[in-house]
């Protein structure tokens, strides 16, 4: 939050802040879309290769 006595940001700064926020939202949305549920990452998969021998 800005203080009462701080000057209002210039138009360029406002546009830059809006673009930054939009980029952050896009990155977060992409990360959420690519997220792997924890249940899928912790599921044990038996590795039976050792039984086949060399």
N, C-alpha and C positions, 0 to 999 in steps of 0.2 A: 504494500500500500504506500502511496506517496503522502508526504506531509502536506499540511495546509499551505505552508509558505514556499513549497517547491514550484518552479515554473512548469506550465503544462508542456508536455513533450511536443516537439515539432511534428508536422505532418509526416515527414520522412521517417522519424523514429516510430510513430504510430503504425505506419505501414510495415516497417521492418519487424516490429513486435508482433503484428498480426500474421505476417508470413512465417515468423519463427514458431508461433503457436500452431499454425496450420500444419507446418512441417512436423512438429512434435506429435500432433494428433495422427497424422498419416503413418509415422513410424510406429506409434503405439498400436494403431489398428492393424498394421502389417504384422507386428510381433504377435498380437493376439490371434490373428488368422493362422499363423504358422506354429502356434504353441502346441506342444504335445502334452496331453493330460498325464498327470503324475502316475496314474494307474498303469499307463502304457510303458512308462520308463522304469518301473520297479517290478514288473512282472518277471518272475524267474523263468528262464528257458533252459531246460536241461541240455547239457552238452555231453553227448554220448560218444564223441569221436574217440575218446581214450579206449573204448571197448573194442574198436575195430582193429586195433593193433597198428603196426607200422606197415 
